[in-house]
Amino acid sequence: MNPEFAGFPYLSAILLSCVAGLAVILLVPRGRPDLVKWVSLVFSGIALALSLYVFCAYDKSRGGLQFVEKVLWLKPLGIHYFNAADGFNLPLILLAGLVHFTGVLTMWELRERVKEYFALSFLLVAGVFGFFMSMDLFFLFVWYDVSLFPMYQLIAIWGTTRKEYGALKLFLYLLAGSALVLPGMLYLYAGADSRSFDILTLMQPGMFTPGEQKFAFLLFYIGFGILAGVWPFHSWSPVGHVAAPTSVSMIHAGVLMKVGAFGILRVGIFLCPIGWQYWAEVMALLAAVGIVYGVLVGLTATDLKYVVAYSSVSHMGVVGLGLSTLTAEGLNGAVFQMFAHGIMTALLFSSLGYIYDRTHTKMISELGGMSRIMPVASGYFIAAALAAMGVPLFASFWAEVVVFLSALKVYPVRGVLAISALVLNALFMLRVVQKAFYGKTNERNAHLPDMSFGLGIPRMILVTVLVFFGVMPWIMLDLIQVSVIPFMARLTP
């Protein structure tokens, strides 16, 4: 894995666009909320444009790490400011850019404490970008905590249903995860032959004993798995989803849960491959249980946001199942599922947010007939629901197919169980769509306005992305495979 050093620091430019956006927002007078929104749109647009550029400009024929930026930061401890892009993190960098930009547009009607809201959002997204692109464990952990810190304030101040409880539960769970990740990193650092936080250095064969890898991987799997919604450490997630404001739900489900899954991949699997192989069957079992559990709870939910939240937990189980297969196909499908699920859930929460802001209810029984009242807003939600069902021509279909084909070869029983559960998931999503959007019209909502073209733009972008990668999935799969194949080859004796 030879680094290809960048001629221009594109990855740092993405980070700087978030930091600059935060700085400018803080300088805007408090009485200028519209200016804050335009500043947020411009700087999130710059981050998205740069994310799209590095995604498209990555040379698949060369592979390896590209757009590399490596500067010695603290020599005595072996800490480097080290950013790089490969087939594993490029889909997630693009995902973060898309969800942040569409999240800004989704919150265009926000009126309460606008300056503080967007400032905290930029701080959160800076942490997410930094985590995805960092190749140094020290900075990776710093960015990890930066991405978690603003969530409490964003939910506790701007949230709705039991927002203080949801924010506190989320914070405590994620703090517990962080408390496992940090000792795991320090344990590997102390046990390494070379005192370095450089992931490439720590990946060298023989760096850690099998016992060290098995122990450290368990710490990383549980610590990052809490954020990824791994069963049974998932219960903070639905509560946080329901309490969070719309764009925070988009970032929470669309991006932050992928931070956890990517942490398992980049840190746990990369540095502890023997531990990964040792705990793989446990990972597969927990993933299968999570898929089934999310579906069964979603079947009984009466709050539309809870339905989406538990569906999200179930679909994140697909990521875990792919990671547990120990195959190139499973890793390929898992990373693609991270991207597809992130776009899909962002669209679900974005569409639901518009409906809730008008109806002031999330109860399925109180919504009835919304497709006749708000056909455009309903259409976006239904499109996302179809993607959640795994309908062909949406990106999520291909991600799930790749994972399940791999899982059926490695874990036939668990693979069949997971597939059966997702069939039920399709049924309960159809039930929700039928009751909320095609049932008897609730006259109380009959006067409500439909979504305008301007407010529909962020949802339109997300639908377009889902369809684009659903029609041409090879663009994503080929990119991921460029990094998966050489990584798996390293593990072959």
Secondary structure, 3 states (H helix, E strand, C coil): CCCCECCCCHHHHHHHHHHHHHHHHHHCCCCCHHHHHHHHHHHHHHHHHHHHHHHHHCCCCCCCCEEEEEEEEEHHHCEEEEEEECCCCHHHHHHHHHHHHHHHHHCCCCCCCHHHHHHHHHHHHHHHHHHHHECEHHHHHHHHHHHHHHHHHHHHHHCCCCHHHHHHHHHHHHHHHHHHHHHHHHHHHHHCCCCCCEHHHHCCCCCCCHHHHHHHHHHHHHHHHHHHCCCCCCCHHHHHHHHCCHHHHHHHHHHHHHHHHHHHHHHHHHHCHHHHHHHHHHHHHHHHHHHHHHHHHHHHCCEHHHHHHHHHHHHHHHHHHHHHCCCHHHHHHHHHHHHHHHHHHHHHHHHHHHHHHHHCCCEHHHCCCHHHHCHHHHHHHHHHHHHHCCCCCCHHHHHHHHHHHHHHHHCHHHHHHHHHHHHHHHHHHHHHHHHHHCCCCCHHHCCCCCCCHHHHHHHHHHHHHHHHHHHCCHHHHHHHHHHHHHHHHHHCC
